[in-house]
Amino acid sequence: MSTVESASISAIVEEALEKLSFLAPITPDILAHRNELSPIVGDEITRIIGFRANIAENLAKVQRERSNLQNLGLTHGSAIVELPVAGLAWDLETTGFDEPGKPCEIVQIAIVIANSNHRALCFCSLVLPEGPIDAGATAVHGLTREVLLERGARPLAAVWAECEAWLDETLGNYRPLIWAAHNGDRFDRPILSRSVLKATGRSELPSVLSAPRASFVDTLVMARRAGAGRRDAVKGYTA
């Protein structure tokens, strides 16, 4: 019997006992009232048996539905998650902003598979940059070189290799990917693209970052369109 079944039946038994408790003050000898108790107890036992049968039936339904979901690949364990299209909500933290002759570097990358109900489907890793981290950037994300070293941050080449392996292991190497970042067109996407090319030494971006498999959307652009002409538009999401 499962924990849920046990708890449910215990609650019913307690309810039955509470109903029967009214007999305590009116009889010194329970045997004298056995004829009165029999139908009441019998009814409660019958109800418990019926309730347990309903629980068993519902449990079987849940197990069948879970099995169907597993067959469709919509559960996550060691198996690949089968989603028609994977929506990746992602974000970067960097050493600062690009300056002439001084491009910024990535210090953290985070990716969540947004159209999955499984919270474990995410990738997040600190990255150890080659150059310094601007004080203004540290004020935003709280990361310094010392903090990164203490937390075991690794160079982007190692982190990106792990990230690609995670995407392939979780989603396969063919599923369409939609990358969604806030202000991604102007900030995150160009930084990630050039950083990956530099870290990997490739001349072309990997399939997870390039067409036809990958496409990118900027949620800032979407928010501005959705909030155009509306007084209640949230400035923090449209500025």
Contacts in CASP RR format, 6 or more apart in sequence:
PFRMAT RR
TARGET T0000
AUTHOR 0000-0000-0000
METHOD contacts of the structure
MODEL  1
MSTVESASISAIVEEALEKLSFLAPITPDILAHRNELSPIVGDEITRIIG
FRANIAENLAKVQRERSNLQNLGLTHGSAIVELPVAGLAWDLETTGFDEP
GKPCEIVQIAIVIANSNHRALCFCSLVLPEGPIDAGATAVHGLTREVLLE
RGARPLAAVWAECEAWLDETLGNYRPLIWAAHNGDRFDRPILSRSVLKAT
GRSELPSVLSAPRASFVDTLVMARRAGAGRRDAVKGYTA
1 9 0 8 1.000
2 59 0 8 1.000
4 55 0 8 1.000
4 59 0 8 1.000
5 52 0 8 1.000
5 55 0 8 1.000
5 56 0 8 1.000
5 59 0 8 1.000
8 51 0 8 1.000
8 52 0 8 1.000
8 55 0 8 1.000
9 48 0 8 1.000
9 51 0 8 1.000
9 52 0 8 1.000
12 44 0 8 1.000
12 47 0 8 1.000
12 48 0 8 1.000
12 51 0 8 1.000
13 44 0 8 1.000
13 48 0 8 1.000
16 41 0 8 1.000
16 44 0 8 1.000
16 47 0 8 1.000
16 48 0 8 1.000
19 40 0 8 1.000
19 44 0 8 1.000
20 37 0 8 1.000
20 40 0 8 1.000
20 41 0 8 1.000
20 44 0 8 1.000
23 30 0 8 1.000
23 33 0 8 1.000
23 36 0 8 1.000
23 37 0 8 1.000
27 33 0 8 1.000
30 37 0 8 1.000
66 75 0 8 1.000
69 75 0 8 1.000
70 79 0 8 1.000
72 82 0 8 1.000
73 79 0 8 1.000
73 80 0 8 1.000
73 81 0 8 1.000
73 82 0 8 1.000
74 81 0 8 1.000
74 82 0 8 1.000
74 83 0 8 1.000
75 81 0 8 1.000
75 118 0 8 1.000
76 116 0 8 1.000
76 118 0 8 1.000
76 120 0 8 1.000
76 121 0 8 1.000
76 170 0 8 1.000
80 169 0 8 1.000
80 170 0 8 1.000
80 171 0 8 1.000
80 172 0 8 1.000
81 113 0 8 1.000
81 116 0 8 1.000
81 118 0 8 1.000
81 121 0 8 1.000
81 170 0 8 1.000
81 171 0 8 1.000
83 113 0 8 1.000
83 115 0 8 1.000
83 116 0 8 1.000
83 171 0 8 1.000
83 175 0 8 1.000
84 175 0 8 1.000
84 176 0 8 1.000
85 115 0 8 1.000
85 175 0 8 1.000
85 176 0 8 1.000
85 177 0 8 1.000
85 178 0 8 1.000
86 113 0 8 1.000
86 115 0 8 1.000
86 171 0 8 1.000
86 175 0 8 1.000
86 176 0 8 1.000
86 177 0 8 1.000
86 178 0 8 1.000
87 113 0 8 1.000
87 114 0 8 1.000
87 115 0 8 1.000
87 177 0 8 1.000
87 178 0 8 1.000
87 179 0 8 1.000
87 180 0 8 1.000
88 111 0 8 1.000
88 112 0 8 1.000
88 113 0 8 1.000
88 114 0 8 1.000
88 177 0 8 1.000
88 178 0 8 1.000
88 179 0 8 1.000
88 180 0 8 1.000
89 111 0 8 1.000
89 112 0 8 1.000
89 114 0 8 1.000
89 180 0 8 1.000
89 181 0 8 1.000
90 109 0 8 1.000
90 110 0 8 1.000
90 111 0 8 1.000
90 112 0 8 1.000
90 179 0 8 1.000
90 180 0 8 1.000
90 181 0 8 1.000
90 188 0 8 1.000
91 109 0 8 1.000
91 110 0 8 1.000
91 181 0 8 1.000
91 182 0 8 1.000
91 188 0 8 1.000
92 106 0 8 1.000
92 108 0 8 1.000
92 109 0 8 1.000
92 110 0 8 1.000
92 181 0 8 1.000
92 187 0 8 1.000
92 188 0 8 1.000
92 191 0 8 1.000
92 192 0 8 1.000
93 106 0 8 1.000
93 107 0 8 1.000
93 108 0 8 1.000
93 109 0 8 1.000
93 137 0 8 1.000
93 140 0 8 1.000
93 141 0 8 1.000
93 143 0 8 1.000
94 104 0 8 1.000
94 105 0 8 1.000
94 106 0 8 1.000
94 107 0 8 1.000
94 137 0 8 1.000
94 191 0 8 1.000
95 104 0 8 1.000
95 105 0 8 1.000
95 106 0 8 1.000
95 107 0 8 1.000
95 129 0 8 1.000
95 131 0 8 1.000
95 132 0 8 1.000
95 133 0 8 1.000
95 134 0 8 1.000
95 137 0 8 1.000
96 104 0 8 1.000
96 133 0 8 1.000
96 134 0 8 1.000
96 136 0 8 1.000
96 137 0 8 1.000
97 104 0 8 1.000
97 134 0 8 1.000
98 104 0 8 1.000
98 191 0 8 1.000
103 191 0 8 1.000
103 194 0 8 1.000
104 137 0 8 1.000
104 191 0 8 1.000
105 127 0 8 1.000
105 129 0 8 1.000
105 130 0 8 1.000
105 131 0 8 1.000
105 156 0 8 1.000
105 195 0 8 1.000
106 127 0 8 1.000
106 129 0 8 1.000
106 156 0 8 1.000
106 191 0 8 1.000
106 192 0 8 1.000
106 195 0 8 1.000
107 126 0 8 1.000
107 127 0 8 1.000
107 128 0 8 1.000
107 129 0 8 1.000
107 133 0 8 1.000
107 137 0 8 1.000
107 141 0 8 1.000
107 143 0 8 1.000
107 148 0 8 1.000
107 153 0 8 1.000
108 124 0 8 1.000
108 125 0 8 1.000
108 126 0 8 1.000
108 127 0 8 1.000
108 141 0 8 1.000
108 143 0 8 1.000
109 123 0 8 1.000
109 124 0 8 1.000
109 125 0 8 1.000
109 127 0 8 1.000
109 159 0 8 1.000
109 163 0 8 1.000
109 192 0 8 1.000
110 122 0 8 1.000
110 123 0 8 1.000
110 124 0 8 1.000
111 122 0 8 1.000
111 123 0 8 1.000
111 124 0 8 1.000
111 163 0 8 1.000
111 167 0 8 1.000
112 121 0 8 1.000
112 122 0 8 1.000
113 121 0 8 1.000
113 122 0 8 1.000
113 170 0 8 1.000
113 171 0 8 1.000
114 180 0 8 1.000
121 170 0 8 1.000
123 162 0 8 1.000
123 163 0 8 1.000
123 166 0 8 1.000
123 167 0 8 1.000
125 153 0 8 1.000
125 154 0 8 1.000
125 159 0 8 1.000
125 162 0 8 1.000
125 163 0 8 1.000
126 143 0 8 1.000
126 148 0 8 1.000
126 151 0 8 1.000
126 152 0 8 1.000
126 153 0 8 1.000
126 154 0 8 1.000
126 159 0 8 1.000
127 148 0 8 1.000
127 153 0 8 1.000
127 154 0 8 1.000
127 155 0 8 1.000
127 156 0 8 1.000
127 159 0 8 1.000
128 145 0 8 1.000
128 148 0 8 1.000
128 149 0 8 1.000
128 152 0 8 1.000
128 153 0 8 1.000
128 154 0 8 1.000
128 155 0 8 1.000
129 145 0 8 1.000
129 148 0 8 1.000
129 156 0 8 1.000
130 155 0 8 1.000
132 145 0 8 1.000
133 143 0 8 1.000
133 144 0 8 1.000
133 145 0 8 1.000
137 143 0 8 1.000
138 144 0 8 1.000
155 199 0 8 1.000
156 195 0 8 1.000
156 196 0 8 1.000
156 199 0 8 1.000
157 199 0 8 1.000
157 200 0 8 1.000
160 196 0 8 1.000
160 199 0 8 1.000
160 200 0 8 1.000
161 200 0 8 1.000
164 206 0 8 1.000
164 208 0 8 1.000
167 177 0 8 1.000
167 208 0 8 1.000
171 177 0 8 1.000
173 207 0 8 1.000
174 213 0 8 1.000
175 213 0 8 1.000
176 213 0 8 1.000
176 214 0 8 1.000
176 215 0 8 1.000
177 208 0 8 1.000
177 213 0 8 1.000
177 214 0 8 1.000
177 215 0 8 1.000
178 214 0 8 1.000
178 215 0 8 1.000
178 216 0 8 1.000
178 217 0 8 1.000
179 189 0 8 1.000
179 209 0 8 1.000
179 214 0 8 1.000
179 215 0 8 1.000
179 216 0 8 1.000
179 217 0 8 1.000
180 216 0 8 1.000
180 217 0 8 1.000
180 218 0 8 1.000
180 219 0 8 1.000
181 187 0 8 1.000
181 188 0 8 1.000
181 189 0 8 1.000
181 216 0 8 1.000
181 218 0 8 1.000
181 219 0 8 1.000
182 218 0 8 1.000
182 219 0 8 1.000
182 220 0 8 1.000
182 223 0 8 1.000
182 237 0 8 1.000
183 218 0 8 1.000
183 220 0 8 1.000
184 216 0 8 1.000
184 218 0 8 1.000
184 219 0 8 1.000
184 220 0 8 1.000
185 216 0 8 1.000
185 218 0 8 1.000
185 220 0 8 1.000
185 221 0 8 1.000
186 218 0 8 1.000
189 216 0 8 1.000
192 209 0 8 1.000
193 205 0 8 1.000
193 209 0 8 1.000
196 202 0 8 1.000
196 205 0 8 1.000
196 206 0 8 1.000
196 209 0 8 1.000
197 203 0 8 1.000
197 204 0 8 1.000
197 205 0 8 1.000
200 206 0 8 1.000
204 210 0 8 1.000
207 213 0 8 1.000
207 214 0 8 1.000
208 214 0 8 1.000
219 237 0 8 1.000
220 237 0 8 1.000
220 238 0 8 1.000
223 233 0 8 1.000
223 234 0 8 1.000
223 237 0 8 1.000
223 238 0 8 1.000
224 238 0 8 1.000
226 233 0 8 1.000
227 233 0 8 1.000
227 238 0 8 1.000
END
